[in-house]
Each structure stands twice: as structure tokens, then as C-alpha cells.
Amino acid sequence: MDTQNLIDMANRIGDFFDSMPDREEAITGVADHIRRFWEPRMRRALLAALDAPQAGGIEMSAIVKEALVKNRERLTPAEPSIA
């Protein structure tokens, strides 16, 4: 999975919501969009990139970082059960 592409996509989502006058509503909007429309592997990779930023790559915008940090538990996919 291309982490840099995921960060770029997340930043574009953040750009959209960043124009909202209510900062908390914007942060919630970013997190809700990622939770609803991104598959679990994408969310795991984005959260891993938050924990271990890559040097020289695209950086996450402030609103995306804040949305991930504040909503990490909601964004972390459940581990698949092994039956």
C-alpha cells in the first residue's frame, strides 16, 4: 500500500473540512469520512504513518493529524477473528 498516496488523499480530505468555521466539527468530519469510506487496511496504514513518519515524504496536514489523534480508537479497525 502506497503510504504517501494515502497521506495525500487524507490531506485533500483535510483541505475540504479545514474551511469549516467550527474546528471541532471539521476534525470530526475528517475522521468520519476516513472511518466510513476507507477500508481497514488503508486506515491501519495511515495510523502507522502517523506513528512513524517517513523522512522526505508528504507530511500530514495539521487537521489530519489532529483528527487521527483525537479519533484513533474509532478509526482503528477491529482485528479479524480467527475461527
C-alpha positions in Angstrom: 0.0 0.0 0.0 1.4 3.4 -1.0 1.5 5.3 2.2 2.4 8.6 0.5 -0.7 8.3 -1.6 -2.8 7.7 1.5 -1.4 10.7 3.2 -2.0 12.8 0.1 -5.7 11.6 0.0 -6.1 12.3 3.7 -4.7 15.8 3.2 -7.2 16.5 0.4 -10.0 15.4 2.7 -8.5 17.7 5.4 -8.3 20.6 3.0 -12.0 20.3 2.3 -13.0 20.2 6.0 -10.4 22.8 7.1 -12.6 25.5 5.5 -15.3 24.9 8.1 -15.7 27.7 10.7 -16.1 25.2 13.6 -12.8 23.5 14.1 -14.1 20.6 16.2 -16.8 19.9 13.5 -14.1 19.9 10.9 -11.9 17.5 12.8 -14.9 15.2 13.3 -15.7 15.4 9.6 -12.2 14.3 8.6 -12.4 11.3 11.0 -15.9 10.4 10.0 -15.0 10.4 6.3 -12.0 8.2 6.8 -13.9 5.8 9.0 -16.8 5.5 6.7 -15.1 5.4 3.3 -11.7 3.9 3.8 -11.2 0.2 4.1 -9.5 -1.2 7.3 -6.1 -1.7 5.6 -6.0 1.9 4.5 -6.8 3.1 8.0 -4.2 0.9 9.5 -1.5 2.2 7.1 -2.5 5.8 7.7 -2.3 5.3 11.5 1.0 3.6 11.2 2.3 6.6 9.1 1.1 8.9 12.0 3.2 6.8 14.4 6.3 6.5 12.2 6.5 9.5 9.8 8.7 8.9 6.7 11.5 11.4 6.1 11.3 13.2 2.8 7.8 12.3 2.0 4.5 14.1 2.0 3.6 15.3 5.5 0.2 15.0 7.0 -1.6 18.3 7.4 -2.3 19.6 11.0 -6.1 18.9 10.7 -5.5 15.3 9.6 -3.0 14.7 12.4 -5.4 16.1 14.9 -8.3 14.1 13.6 -6.3 10.9 13.7 -5.0 11.5 17.3 -8.4 12.6 18.7 -10.3 9.7 17.0 -7.7 7.0 16.9 -9.9 4.4 18.8 -12.8 4.9 16.4 -10.5 4.7 13.4 -8.6 1.6 14.4 -10.2 -1.4 12.7 -11.1 -4.4 14.8 -8.7 -7.2 14.5 -10.1 -10.0 12.3 -11.2 -13.0 14.3 -9.6 -16.3 13.5 -12.0 -19.2 13.8 
